[in-house]
Amino acid sequence: TYYKGISENVDNRLLQHNNGESKYTSTKTPWVLVYTAEMEDKRSAIIEEKRIKRLNRKSLIKLLNQ
């Protein structure tokens, strides 16, 4: 399972997921960070998140292997 999301503090967000503080991710622990990208602003981050969420599994794995 891959979780895709945005955060201003990636390390803290990963801790929240692994500590069961998110209803969706709490049953799928432990989470491992496999990809990050720094964006210029929140709008750019949201656009990129939506693009990544639309990828099929093959395309997502290709992105992760780059």
mmCIF file as Biopython writes it, N, C-alpha, C and O atoms, coordinates in Angstrom:
data_model
#
loop_
_atom_site.group_PDB
_atom_site.id
_atom_site.type_symbol
_atom_site.label_atom_id
_atom_site.label_alt_id
_atom_site.label_comp_id
_atom_site.label_asym_id
_atom_site.label_entity_id
_atom_site.label_seq_id
_atom_site.pdbx_PDB_ins_code
_atom_site.Cartn_x
_atom_site.Cartn_y
_atom_site.Cartn_z
_atom_site.occupancy
_atom_site.B_iso_or_equiv
_atom_site.auth_seq_id
_atom_site.auth_asym_id
_atom_site.pdbx_PDB_model_num
ATOM 1   N N  . THR A ? 1  ? 0.843  -1.181 0.000   1.0 0.0 1  A 1 
ATOM 2   C CA . THR A ? 1  ? 0.000  0.000  0.000   1.0 0.0 1  A 1 
ATOM 3   C C  . THR A ? 1  ? 0.884  1.239  0.000   1.0 0.0 1  A 1 
ATOM 4   O O  . THR A ? 1  ? 1.846  1.335  0.762   1.0 0.0 1  A 1 
ATOM 5   N N  . TYR A ? 2  ? 0.545  2.172  -0.857  1.0 0.0 2  A 1 
ATOM 6   C CA . TYR A ? 2  ? 1.264  3.436  -0.904  1.0 0.0 2  A 1 
ATOM 7   C C  . TYR A ? 2  ? 0.328  4.552  -0.454  1.0 0.0 2  A 1 
ATOM 8   O O  . TYR A ? 2  ? -0.794 4.672  -0.944  1.0 0.0 2  A 1 
ATOM 9   N N  . TYR A ? 3  ? 0.801  5.360  0.480   1.0 0.0 3  A 1 
ATOM 10  C CA . TYR A ? 3  ? 0.067  6.536  0.922   1.0 0.0 3  A 1 
ATOM 11  C C  . TYR A ? 3  ? 0.703  7.740  0.268   1.0 0.0 3  A 1 
ATOM 12  O O  . TYR A ? 3  ? 1.924  7.896  0.293   1.0 0.0 3  A 1 
ATOM 13  N N  . LYS A ? 4  ? -0.114 8.587  -0.315  1.0 0.0 4  A 1 
ATOM 14  C CA . LYS A ? 4  ? 0.405  9.800  -0.942  1.0 0.0 4  A 1 
ATOM 15  C C  . LYS A ? 4  ? -0.223 10.994 -0.265  1.0 0.0 4  A 1 
ATOM 16  O O  . LYS A ? 4  ? -1.441 11.047 -0.091  1.0 0.0 4  A 1 
ATOM 17  N N  . GLY A ? 5  ? 0.600  11.955 0.119   1.0 0.0 5  A 1 
ATOM 18  C CA . GLY A ? 5  ? 0.079  13.136 0.779   1.0 0.0 5  A 1 
ATOM 19  C C  . GLY A ? 5  ? 1.112  14.238 0.817   1.0 0.0 5  A 1 
ATOM 20  O O  . GLY A ? 5  ? 2.261  14.053 0.415   1.0 0.0 5  A 1 
ATOM 21  N N  . ILE A ? 6  ? 0.688  15.383 1.304   1.0 0.0 6  A 1 
ATOM 22  C CA . ILE A ? 6  ? 1.603  16.516 1.443   1.0 0.0 6  A 1 
ATOM 23  C C  . ILE A ? 6  ? 1.741  16.880 2.910   1.0 0.0 6  A 1 
ATOM 24  O O  . ILE A ? 6  ? 0.849  16.626 3.720   1.0 0.0 6  A 1 
ATOM 25  N N  . SER A ? 7  ? 2.873  17.476 3.232   1.0 0.0 7  A 1 
ATOM 26  C CA . SER A ? 7  ? 3.123  17.891 4.601   1.0 0.0 7  A 1 
ATOM 27  C C  . SER A ? 7  ? 4.231  18.932 4.619   1.0 0.0 7  A 1 
ATOM 28  O O  . SER A ? 7  ? 5.150  18.885 3.802   1.0 0.0 7  A 1 
ATOM 29  N N  . GLU A ? 8  ? 4.141  19.854 5.538   1.0 0.0 8  A 1 
ATOM 30  C CA . GLU A ? 8  ? 5.222  20.819 5.733   1.0 0.0 8  A 1 
ATOM 31  C C  . GLU A ? 8  ? 6.336  20.225 6.586   1.0 0.0 8  A 1 
ATOM 32  O O  . GLU A ? 8  ? 7.462  20.721 6.569   1.0 0.0 8  A 1 
ATOM 33  N N  . ASN A ? 9  ? 6.027  19.162 7.335   1.0 0.0 9  A 1 
ATOM 34  C CA . ASN A ? 9  ? 7.014  18.491 8.185   1.0 0.0 9  A 1 
ATOM 35  C C  . ASN A ? 9  ? 6.885  16.982 7.950   1.0 0.0 9  A 1 
ATOM 36  O O  . ASN A ? 9  ? 6.107  16.305 8.622   1.0 0.0 9  A 1 
ATOM 37  N N  . VAL A ? 10 ? 7.644  16.474 7.004   1.0 0.0 10 A 1 
ATOM 38  C CA . VAL A ? 10 ? 7.534  15.075 6.587   1.0 0.0 10 A 1 
ATOM 39  C C  . VAL A ? 10 ? 7.862  14.113 7.728   1.0 0.0 10 A 1 
ATOM 40  O O  . VAL A ? 10 ? 7.153  13.126 7.928   1.0 0.0 10 A 1 
ATOM 41  N N  . ASP A ? 11 ? 8.918  14.391 8.470   1.0 0.0 11 A 1 
ATOM 42  C CA . ASP A ? 11 ? 9.306  13.498 9.566   1.0 0.0 11 A 1 
ATOM 43  C C  . ASP A ? 11 ? 8.208  13.380 10.613  1.0 0.0 11 A 1 
ATOM 44  O O  . ASP A ? 11 ? 7.906  12.283 11.084  1.0 0.0 11 A 1 
ATOM 45  N N  . ASN A ? 12 ? 7.611  14.510 10.976  1.0 0.0 12 A 1 
ATOM 46  C CA . ASN A ? 12 ? 6.530  14.504 11.962  1.0 0.0 12 A 1 
ATOM 47  C C  . ASN A ? 12 ? 5.309  13.765 11.424  1.0 0.0 12 A 1 
ATOM 48  O O  . ASN A ? 12 ? 4.661  13.021 12.159  1.0 0.0 12 A 1 
ATOM 49  N N  . ARG A ? 13 ? 4.993  13.966 10.145  1.0 0.0 13 A 1 
ATOM 50  C CA . ARG A ? 13 ? 3.831  13.302 9.550   1.0 0.0 13 A 1 
ATOM 51  C C  . ARG A ? 13 ? 4.029  11.794 9.522   1.0 0.0 13 A 1 
ATOM 52  O O  . ARG A ? 13 ? 3.094  11.039 9.788   1.0 0.0 13 A 1 
ATOM 53  N N  . LEU A ? 14 ? 5.235  11.351 9.205   1.0 0.0 14 A 1 
ATOM 54  C CA . LEU A ? 14 ? 5.520  9.915  9.212   1.0 0.0 14 A 1 
ATOM 55  C C  . LEU A ? 14 ? 5.345  9.343  10.611  1.0 0.0 14 A 1 
ATOM 56  O O  . LEU A ? 14 ? 4.789  8.257  10.770  1.0 0.0 14 A 1 
ATOM 57  N N  . LEU A ? 15 ? 5.813  10.060 11.625  1.0 0.0 15 A 1 
ATOM 58  C CA . LEU A ? 15 ? 5.612  9.619  13.018  1.0 0.0 15 A 1 
ATOM 59  C C  . LEU A ? 15 ? 4.131  9.506  13.356  1.0 0.0 15 A 1 
ATOM 60  O O  . LEU A ? 15 ? 3.715  8.546  14.004  1.0 0.0 15 A 1 
ATOM 61  N N  . GLN A ? 16 ? 3.340  10.471 12.926  1.0 0.0 16 A 1 
ATOM 62  C CA . GLN A ? 16 ? 1.896  10.422 13.175  1.0 0.0 16 A 1 
ATOM 63  C C  . GLN A ? 16 ? 1.278  9.170  12.562  1.0 0.0 16 A 1 
ATOM 64  O O  . GLN A ? 16 ? 0.465  8.498  13.195  1.0 0.0 16 A 1 
ATOM 65  N N  . HIS A ? 17 ? 1.667  8.863  11.327  1.0 0.0 17 A 1 
ATOM 66  C CA . HIS A ? 17 ? 1.130  7.657  10.677  1.0 0.0 17 A 1 
ATOM 67  C C  . HIS A ? 17 ? 1.542  6.400  11.432  1.0 0.0 17 A 1 
ATOM 68  O O  . HIS A ? 17 ? 0.721  5.507  11.643  1.0 0.0 17 A 1 
ATOM 69  N N  . ASN A ? 18 ? 2.787  6.323  11.834  1.0 0.0 18 A 1 
ATOM 70  C CA . ASN A ? 18 ? 3.269  5.123  12.520  1.0 0.0 18 A 1 
ATOM 71  C C  . ASN A ? 18 ? 2.795  5.024  13.960  1.0 0.0 18 A 1 
ATOM 72  O O  . ASN A ? 18 ? 2.840  3.942  14.546  1.0 0.0 18 A 1 
ATOM 73  N N  . ASN A ? 19 ? 2.343  6.124  14.542  1.0 0.0 19 A 1 
ATOM 74  C CA . ASN A ? 19 ? 1.800  6.114  15.908  1.0 0.0 19 A 1 
ATOM 75  C C  . ASN A ? 19 ? 0.283  5.917  15.926  1.0 0.0 19 A 1 
ATOM 76  O O  . ASN A ? 19 ? -0.340 5.989  16.985  1.0 0.0 19 A 1 
ATOM 77  N N  . GLY A ? 20 ? -0.307 5.671  14.762  1.0 0.0 20 A 1 
ATOM 78  C CA . GLY A ? 20 ? -1.741 5.411  14.695  1.0 0.0 20 A 1 
ATOM 79  C C  . GLY A ? 20 ? -2.604 6.646  14.847  1.0 0.0 20 A 1 
ATOM 80  O O  . GLY A ? 20 ? -3.767 6.536  15.235  1.0 0.0 20 A 1 
ATOM 81  N N  . GLU A ? 21 ? -2.067 7.818  14.552  1.0 0.0 21 A 1 
ATOM 82  C CA . GLU A ? 21 ? -2.816 9.064  14.721  1.0 0.0 21 A 1 
ATOM 83  C C  . GLU A ? 21 ? -3.677 9.423  13.509  1.0 0.0 21 A 1 
ATOM 84  O O  . GLU A ? 21 ? -4.383 10.431 13.525  1.0 0.0 21 A 1 
ATOM 85  N N  . SER A ? 22 ? -3.622 8.618  12.484  1.0 0.0 22 A 1 
ATOM 86  C CA . SER A ? 22 ? -4.441 8.832  11.299  1.0 0.0 22 A 1 
ATOM 87  C C  . SER A ? 22 ? -5.310 7.594  11.103  1.0 0.0 22 A 1 
ATOM 88  O O  . SER A ? 22 ? -4.788 6.481  11.031  1.0 0.0 22 A 1 
ATOM 89  N N  . LYS A ? 23 ? -6.611 7.769  11.017  1.0 0.0 23 A 1 
ATOM 90  C CA . LYS A ? 23 ? -7.529 6.641  10.946  1.0 0.0 23 A 1 
ATOM 91  C C  . LYS A ? 23 ? -7.225 5.730  9.753   1.0 0.0 23 A 1 
ATOM 92  O O  . LYS A ? 23 ? -7.209 4.508  9.905   1.0 0.0 23 A 1 
ATOM 93  N N  . TYR A ? 24 ? -6.984 6.301  8.575   1.0 0.0 24 A 1 
ATOM 94  C CA . TYR A ? 24 ? -6.749 5.503  7.376   1.0 0.0 24 A 1 
ATOM 95  C C  . TYR A ? 24 ? -5.456 4.698  7.463   1.0 0.0 24 A 1 
ATOM 96  O O  . TYR A ? 24 ? -5.423 3.533  7.066   1.0 0.0 24 A 1 
ATOM 97  N N  . THR A ? 25 ? -4.400 5.306  7.974   1.0 0.0 25 A 1 
ATOM 98  C CA . THR A ? 25 ? -3.098 4.649  7.957   1.0 0.0 25 A 1 
ATOM 99  C C  . THR A ? 25 ? -2.799 3.826  9.211   1.0 0.0 25 A 1 
ATOM 100 O O  . THR A ? 25 ? -1.817 3.085  9.231   1.0 0.0 25 A 1 
ATOM 101 N N  . SER A ? 26 ? -3.607 3.936  10.235  1.0 0.0 26 A 1 
ATOM 102 C CA . SER A ? 26 ? -3.296 3.286  11.517  1.0 0.0 26 A 1 
ATOM 103 C C  . SER A ? 26 ? -3.277 1.763  11.431  1.0 0.0 26 A 1 
ATOM 104 O O  . SER A ? 26 ? -2.583 1.119  12.218  1.0 0.0 26 A 1 
ATOM 105 N N  . THR A ? 27 ? -4.013 1.178  10.506  1.0 0.0 27 A 1 
ATOM 106 C CA . THR A ? 27 ? -4.067 -0.287 10.422  1.0 0.0 27 A 1 
ATOM 107 C C  . THR A ? 27 ? -3.017 -0.857 9.479   1.0 0.0 27 A 1 
ATOM 108 O O  . THR A ? 27 ? -2.923 -2.074 9.318   1.0 0.0 27 A 1 
ATOM 109 N N  . LYS A ? 28 ? -2.230 0.007  8.858   1.0 0.0 28 A 1 
ATOM 110 C CA . LYS A ? 28 ? -1.279 -0.459 7.861   1.0 0.0 28 A 1 
ATOM 111 C C  . LYS A ? 28 ? 0.177  -0.163 8.249   1.0 0.0 28 A 1 
ATOM 112 O O  . LYS A ? 28 ? 1.028  -0.039 7.367   1.0 0.0 28 A 1 
ATOM 113 N N  . THR A ? 29 ? 0.472  -0.051 9.519   1.0 0.0 29 A 1 
ATOM 114 C CA . THR A ? 29 ? 1.824  0.277  9.962   1.0 0.0 29 A 1 
ATOM 115 C C  . THR A ? 29 ? 2.725  -0.947 9.870   1.0 0.0 29 A 1 
ATOM 116 O O  . THR A ? 29 ? 2.202  -2.061 9.842   1.0 0.0 29 A 1 
ATOM 117 N N  . PRO A ? 30 ? 4.021  -0.811 9.822   1.0 0.0 30 A 1 
ATOM 118 C CA . PRO A ? 30 ? 4.771  0.444  9.838   1.0 0.0 30 A 1 
ATOM 119 C C  . PRO A ? 30 ? 4.879  1.045  8.431   1.0 0.0 30 A 1 
ATOM 120 O O  . PRO A ? 30 ? 4.938  0.328  7.432   1.0 0.0 30 A 1 
ATOM 121 N N  . TRP A ? 31 ? 4.903  2.355  8.387   1.0 0.0 31 A 1 
ATOM 122 C CA . TRP A ? 31 ? 5.067  3.088  7.136   1.0 0.0 31 A 1 
ATOM 123 C C  . TRP A ? 31 ? 6.528  3.420  6.944   1.0 0.0 31 A 1 
ATOM 124 O O  . TRP A ? 31 ? 7.233  3.734  7.904   1.0 0.0 31 A 1 
ATOM 125 N N  . VAL A ? 32 ? 6.984  3.352  5.707   1.0 0.0 32 A 1 
ATOM 126 C CA . VAL A ? 32 ? 8.359  3.679  5.357   1.0 0.0 32 A 1 
ATOM 127 C C  . VAL A ? 32 ? 8.313  4.756  4.287   1.0 0.0 32 A 1 
ATOM 128 O O  . VAL A ? 32 ? 7.594  4.624  3.296   1.0 0.0 32 A 1 
ATOM 129 N N  . LEU A ? 33 ? 9.070  5.808  4.482   1.0 0.0 33 A 1 
ATOM 130 C CA . LEU A ? 33 ? 9.124  6.897  3.512   1.0 0.0 33 A 1 
ATOM 131 C C  . LEU A ? 33 ? 9.950  6.456  2.310   1.0 0.0 33 A 1 
ATOM 132 O O  . LEU A ? 33 ? 11.106 6.060  2.456   1.0 0.0 33 A 1 
ATOM 133 N N  . VAL A ? 34 ? 9.351  6.527  1.116   1.0 0.0 34 A 1 
ATOM 134 C CA . VAL A ? 34 ? 10.060 6.074  -0.079  1.0 0.0 34 A 1 
ATOM 135 C C  . VAL A ? 34 ? 10.247 7.173  -1.120  1.0 0.0 34 A 1 
ATOM 136 O O  . VAL A ? 34 ? 10.992 6.984  -2.081  1.0 0.0 34 A 1 
ATOM 137 N N  . TYR A ? 35 ? 9.587  8.317  -0.949  1.0 0.0 35 A 1 
ATOM 138 C CA . TYR A ? 35 ? 9.705  9.382  -1.950  1.0 0.0 35 A 1 
ATOM 139 C C  . TYR A ? 35 ? 9.297  10.712 -1.336  1.0 0.0 35 A 1 
ATOM 140 O O  . TYR A ? 35 ? 8.283  10.808 -0.645  1.0 0.0 35 A 1 
ATOM 141 N N  . THR A ? 36 ? 10.093 11.724 -1.595  1.0 0.0 36 A 1 
ATOM 142 C CA . THR A ? 36 ? 9.711  13.090 -1.230  1.0 0.0 36 A 1 
ATOM 143 C C  . THR A ? 36 ? 10.112 14.017 -2.366  1.0 0.0 36 A 1 
ATOM 144 O O  . THR A ? 36 ? 11.027 13.726 -3.137  1.0 0.0 36 A 1 
ATOM 145 N N  . ALA A ? 37 ? 9.426  15.111 -2.449  1.0 0.0 37 A 1 
ATOM 146 C CA . ALA A ? 37 ? 9.767  16.155 -3.419  1.0 0.0 37 A 1 
ATOM 147 C C  . ALA A ? 37 ? 9.433  17.489 -2.778  1.0 0.0 37 A 1 
ATOM 148 O O  . ALA A ? 37 ? 8.335  17.675 -2.255  1.0 0.0 37 A 1 
ATOM 149 N N  . GLU A ? 38 ? 10.365 18.404 -2.817  1.0 0.0 38 A 1 
ATOM 150 C CA . GLU A ? 38 ? 10.143 19.728 -2.246  1.0 0.0 38 A 1 
ATOM 151 C C  . GLU A ? 38 ? 9.523  20.623 -3.313  1.0 0.0 38 A 1 
ATOM 152 O O  . GLU A ? 38 ? 9.995  20.671 -4.449  1.0 0.0 38 A 1 
ATOM 153 N N  . MET A ? 39 ? 8.473  21.321 -2.938  1.0 0.0 39 A 1 
ATOM 154 C CA . MET A ? 39 ? 7.756  22.203 -3.860  1.0 0.0 39 A 1 
ATOM 155 C C  . MET A ? 39 ? 7.944  23.657 -3.450  1.0 0.0 39 A 1 
ATOM 156 O O  . MET A ? 39 ? 8.262  23.951 -2.298  1.0 0.0 39 A 1 
ATOM 157 N N  . GLU A ? 40 ? 7.748  24.550 -4.391  1.0 0.0 40 A 1 
ATOM 158 C CA . GLU A ? 40 ? 7.905  25.985 -4.125  1.0 0.0 40 A 1 
ATOM 159 C C  . GLU A ? 40 ? 6.840  26.520 -3.179  1.0 0.0 40 A 1 
ATOM 160 O O  . GLU A ? 40 ? 7.115  27.385 -2.347  1.0 0.0 40 A 1 
ATOM 161 N N  . ASP A ? 41 ? 5.623  26.002 -3.310  1.0 0.0 41 A 1 
ATOM 162 C CA . ASP A ? 41 ? 4.517  26.503 -2.493  1.0 0.0 41 A 1 
ATOM 163 C C  . ASP A ? 41 ? 3.461  25.415 -2.334  1.0 0.0 41 A 1 
ATOM 164 O O  . ASP A ? 41 ? 3.544  24.354 -2.954  1.0 0.0 41 A 1 
ATOM 165 N N  . LYS A ? 42 ? 2.477  25.692 -1.500  1.0 0.0 42 A 1 
ATOM 166 C CA . LYS A ? 42 ? 1.447  24.707 -1.199  1.0 0.0 42 A 1 
ATOM 167 C C  . LYS A ? 42 ? 0.637  24.342 -2.439  1.0 0.0 42 A 1 
ATOM 168 O O  . LYS A ? 42 ? 0.274  23.181 -2.628  1.0 0.0 42 A 1 
ATOM 169 N N  . ARG A ? 43 ? 0.355  25.329 -3.279  1.0 0.0 43 A 1 
ATOM 170 C CA . ARG A ? 43 ? -0.426 25.078 -4.498  1.0 0.0 43 A 1 
ATOM 171 C C  . ARG A ? 43 ? 0.291  24.072 -5.390  1.0 0.0 43 A 1 
ATOM 172 O O  . ARG A ? 43 ? -0.333 23.143 -5.903  1.0 0.0 43 A 1 
ATOM 173 N N  . SER A ? 44 ? 1.586  24.248 -5.576  1.0 0.0 44 A 1 
ATOM 174 C CA . SER A ? 44 ? 2.376  23.314 -6.390  1.0 0.0 44 A 1 
ATOM 175 C C  . SER A ? 44 ? 2.378  21.917 -5.770  1.0 0.0 44 A 1 
ATOM 176 O O  . SER A ? 44 ? 2.321  20.917 -6.485  1.0 0.0 44 A 1 
ATOM 177 N N  . ALA A ? 45 ? 2.444  21.852 -4.456  1.0 0.0 45 A 1 
ATOM 178 C CA . ALA A ? 45 ? 2.441  20.567 -3.758  1.0 0.0 45 A 1 
ATOM 179 C C  . ALA A ? 45 ? 1.116  19.834 -3.967  1.0 0.0 45 A 1 
ATOM 180 O O  . ALA A ? 45 ? 1.104  18.622 -4.186  1.0 0.0 45 A 1 
ATOM 181 N N  . ILE A ? 46 ? 0.015  20.557 -3.902  1.0 0.0 46 A 1 
ATOM 182 C CA . ILE A ? 46 ? -1.308 19.949 -4.092  1.0 0.0 46 A 1 
ATOM 183 C C  . ILE A ? 46 ? -1.458 19.439 -5.520  1.0 0.0 46 A 1 
ATOM 184 O O  . ILE A ? 46 ? -1.990 18.351 -5.738  1.0 0.0 46 A 1 
ATOM 185 N N  . ILE A ? 47 ? -0.996 20.211 -6.482  1.0 0.0 47 A 1 
ATOM 186 C CA . ILE A ? 47 ? -1.068 19.792 -7.881  1.0 0.0 47 A 1 
ATOM 187 C C  . ILE A ? 47 ? -0.251 18.521 -8.099  1.0 0.0 47 A 1 
ATOM 188 O O  . ILE A ? 47 ? -0.715 17.599 -8.769  1.0 0.0 47 A 1 
ATOM 189 N N  . GLU A ? 48 ? 0.951  18.462 -7.545  1.0 0.0 48 A 1 
ATOM 190 C CA . GLU A ? 48 ? 1.801  17.278 -7.676  1.0 0.0 48 A 1 
ATOM 191 C C  . GLU A ? 48 ? 1.190  16.083 -6.958  1.0 0.0 48 A 1 
ATOM 192 O O  . GLU A ? 48 ? 1.235  14.967 -7.476  1.0 0.0 48 A 1 
ATOM 193 N N  . GLU A ? 49 ? 0.623  16.295 -5.783  1.0 0.0 49 A 1 
ATOM 194 C CA . GLU A ? 49 ? -0.036 15.206 -5.052  1.0 0.0 49 A 1 
ATOM 195 C C  . GLU A ? 49 ? -1.169 14.623 -5.886  1.0 0.0 49 A 1 
ATOM 196 O O  . GLU A ? 49 ? -1.292 13.403 -5.987  1.0 0.0 49 A 1 
ATOM 197 N N  . LYS A ? 50 ? -1.984 15.461 -6.477  1.0 0.0 50 A 1 
ATOM 198 C CA . LYS A ? 50 ? -3.101 14.978 -7.307  1.0 0.0 50 A 1 
ATOM 199 C C  . LYS A ? 50 ? -2.584 14.211 -8.517  1.0 0.0 50 A 1 
ATOM 200 O O  . LYS A ? 50 ? -3.163 13.196 -8.906  1.0 0.0 50 A 1 
ATOM 201 N N  . ARG A ? 51 ? -1.486 14.696 -9.119  1.0 0.0 51 A 1 
ATOM 202 C CA . ARG A ? 51 ? -0.906 14.001 -10.266 1.0 0.0 51 A 1 
ATOM 203 C C  . ARG A ? 51 ? -0.432 12.604 -9.861  1.0 0.0 51 A 1 
ATOM 204 O O  . ARG A ? 51 ? -0.690 11.627 -10.563 1.0 0.0 51 A 1 
ATOM 205 N N  . ILE A ? 52 ? 0.255  12.519 -8.736  1.0 0.0 52 A 1 
ATOM 206 C CA . ILE A ? 52 ? 0.773  11.234 -8.267  1.0 0.0 52 A 1 
ATOM 207 C C  . ILE A ? 52 ? -0.366 10.291 -7.896  1.0 0.0 52 A 1 
ATOM 208 O O  . ILE A ? 52 ? -0.283 9.093  -8.163  1.0 0.0 52 A 1 
ATOM 209 N N  . LYS A ? 53 ? -1.409 10.804 -7.294  1.0 0.0 53 A 1 
ATOM 210 C CA . LYS A ? 53 ? -2.545 9.961  -6.912  1.0 0.0 53 A 1 
ATOM 211 C C  . LYS A ? 53 ? -3.256 9.362  -8.122  1.0 0.0 53 A 1 
ATOM 212 O O  . LYS A ? 53 ? -3.906 8.324  -8.005  1.0 0.0 53 A 1 
ATOM 213 N N  . ARG A ? 54 ? -3.140 10.003 -9.279  1.0 0.0 54 A 1 
ATOM 214 C CA . ARG A ? 54 ? -3.774 9.487  -10.496 1.0 0.0 54 A 1 
ATOM 215 C C  . ARG A ? 54 ? -2.937 8.406  -11.187 1.0 0.0 54 A 1 
ATOM 216 O O  . ARG A ? 54 ? -3.443 7.716  -12.072 1.0 0.0 54 A 1 
ATOM 217 N N  . LEU A ? 55 ? -1.682 8.248  -10.803 1.0 0.0 55 A 1 
ATOM 218 C CA . LEU A ? 55 ? -0.819 7.265  -11.447 1.0 0.0 55 A 1 
ATOM 219 C C  . LEU A ? 55 ? -1.287 5.841  -11.154 1.0 0.0 55 A 1 
ATOM 220 O O  . LEU A ? 55 ? -1.744 5.542  -10.052 1.0 0.0 55 A 1 
ATOM 221 N N  . ASN A ? 56 ? -1.167 4.974  -12.149 1.0 0.0 56 A 1 
ATOM 222 C CA . ASN A ? 56 ? -1.434 3.562  -11.884 1.0 0.0 56 A 1 
ATOM 223 C C  . ASN A ? 56 ? -0.215 2.980  -11.175 1.0 0.0 56 A 1 
ATOM 224 O O  . ASN A ? 56 ? 0.819  3.641  -11.073 1.0 0.0 56 A 1 
ATOM 225 N N  . ARG A ? 57 ? -0.329 1.770  -10.694 1.0 0.0 57 A 1 
ATOM 226 C CA . ARG A ? 57 ? 0.732  1.175  -9.886  1.0 0.0 57 A 1 
ATOM 227 C C  . ARG A ? 57 ? 2.057  1.089  -10.655 1.0 0.0 57 A 1 
ATOM 228 O O  . ARG A ? 57 ? 3.114  1.375  -10.094 1.0 0.0 57 A 1 
ATOM 229 N N  . LYS A ? 58 ? 2.007  0.700  -11.924 1.0 0.0 58 A 1 
ATOM 230 C CA . LYS A ? 58 ? 3.219  0.583  -12.732 1.0 0.0 58 A 1 
ATOM 231 C C  . LYS A ? 58 ? 3.924  1.937  -12.853 1.0 0.0 58 A 1 
ATOM 232 O O  . LYS A ? 58 ? 5.142  2.023  -12.700 1.0 0.0 58 A 1 
ATOM 233 N N  . SER A ? 59 ? 3.160  2.981  -13.125 1.0 0.0 59 A 1 
ATOM 234 C CA . SER A ? 59 ? 3.735  4.325  -13.256 1.0 0.0 59 A 1 
ATOM 235 C C  . SER A ? 59 ? 4.269  4.834  -11.929 1.0 0.0 59 A 1 
ATOM 236 O O  . SER A ? 59 ? 5.291  5.519  -11.891 1.0 0.0 59 A 1 
ATOM 237 N N  . LEU A ? 60 ? 3.583  4.504  -10.839 1.0 0.0 60 A 1 
ATOM 238 C CA . LEU A ? 60 ? 4.038  4.917  -9.510  1.0 0.0 60 A 1 
ATOM 239 C C  . LEU A ? 60 ? 5.383  4.248  -9.183  1.0 0.0 60 A 1 
ATOM 240 O O  . LEU A ? 60 ? 6.300  4.905  -8.691  1.0 0.0 60 A 1 
ATOM 241 N N  . ILE A ? 61 ? 5.492  2.966  -9.453  1.0 0.0 61 A 1 
ATOM 242 C CA . ILE A ? 61 ? 6.742  2.261  -9.182  1.0 0.0 61 A 1 
ATOM 243 C C  . ILE A ? 61 ? 7.874  2.825  -10.063 1.0 0.0 61 A 1 
ATOM 244 O O  . ILE A ? 61 ? 9.013  2.944  -9.611  1.0 0.0 61 A 1 
ATOM 245 N N  . LYS A ? 62 ? 7.559  3.164  -11.297 1.0 0.0 62 A 1 
ATOM 246 C CA . LYS A ? 62 ? 8.561  3.779  -12.179 1.0 0.0 62 A 1 
ATOM 247 C C  . LYS A ? 62 ? 9.058  5.094  -11.578 1.0 0.0 62 A 1 
ATOM 248 O O  . LYS A ? 62 ? 10.259 5.363  -11.581 1.0 0.0 62 A 1 
ATOM 249 N N  . LEU A ? 63 ? 8.137  5.915  -11.062 1.0 0.0 63 A 1 
ATOM 250 C CA . LEU A ? 63 ? 8.508  7.174  -10.406 1.0 0.0 63 A 1 
ATOM 251 C C  . LEU A ? 63 ? 9.416  6.911  -9.208  1.0 0.0 63 A 1 
ATOM 252 O O  . LEU A ? 63 ? 10.412 7.610  -9.021  1.0 0.0 63 A 1 
ATOM 253 N N  . LEU A ? 64 ? 9.086  5.925  -8.408  1.0 0.0 64 A 1 
ATOM 254 C CA . LEU A ? 64 ? 9.858  5.618  -7.206  1.0 0.0 64 A 1 
ATOM 255 C C  . LEU A ? 64 ? 11.267 5.102  -7.538  1.0 0.0 64 A 1 
ATOM 256 O O  . LEU A ? 64 ? 12.192 5.277  -6.745  1.0 0.0 64 A 1 
ATOM 257 N N  . ASN A ? 65 ? 11.428 4.475  -8.692  1.0 0.0 65 A 1 
ATOM 258 C CA . ASN A ? 65 ? 12.726 3.932  -9.082  1.0 0.0 65 A 1 
ATOM 259 C C  . ASN A ? 65 ? 13.634 4.946  -9.757  1.0 0.0 65 A 1 
ATOM 260 O O  . ASN A ? 65 ? 14.793 4.643  -10.037 1.0 0.0 65 A 1 
ATOM 261 N N  . GLN A ? 66 ? 13.136 6.125  -10.019 1.0 0.0 66 A 1 
ATOM 262 C CA . GLN A ? 66 ? 13.950 7.169  -10.667 1.0 0.0 66 A 1 
ATOM 263 C C  . GLN A ? 66 ? 14.944 7.765  -9.706  1.0 0.0 66 A 1 
ATOM 264 O O  . GLN A ? 66 ? 15.708 8.654  -10.082 1.0 0.0 66 A 1 
#
